[in-house]
């Protein structure tokens, strides 16, 4: 009987943890926006240092 209760508890715990999935980033890609509501183009990041 204890094994059955542990299995039921484990299933309920897994359903609770994995049932709420946030929206995937591939479904709704984020649109990059500049600061303060401006619609200017975002500059690329600086190149990595040569010393590495």
N, C-alpha and C positions, 0 to 999 in steps of 0.2 A: 504494500500500500504506500510506503514511503517513497518507493521508486516512482510510482505513478504520480504522486504529488510533486516530486522534483521535476519530472518531465513536463507536467502541466505548467509549473512555475517557470521553467526555462523557456517554454514556448511563449508564454504570455510576456515574459521579459523581452525576448527577442522581437516579438511583434511590437511592443511598445517602443523599443529602441529604433527599429528599422522601418517603421510604418510612415513616419513623417519625413519625406525626402524633400529637400529644398530644390527649387527649379535648377535644372542643369544649365551650366554656362553655355553649352553648345546649342541649347534650344533658344535662349534669349541672350545673344552676345551683347555685352555692354558697349555702349557708344562712348568713345572717349570725348570728354568735353574739357575745355580750358577753364581756368579759374574764373570765378565771379560771373558766370553766365555769358562770357564772351565766346564767340564762335570762331576764334582764331585757331590756326593749325598748331598742334602740339609738337615742339621740336623733338628730335630723336635724342636718346640718352647719349652721354659722352662716351667716347671709346675707352676701353679698359686701359690701364697703365701698361707701359711696355716692360716694366721691371718684373712682372710675374712670369 
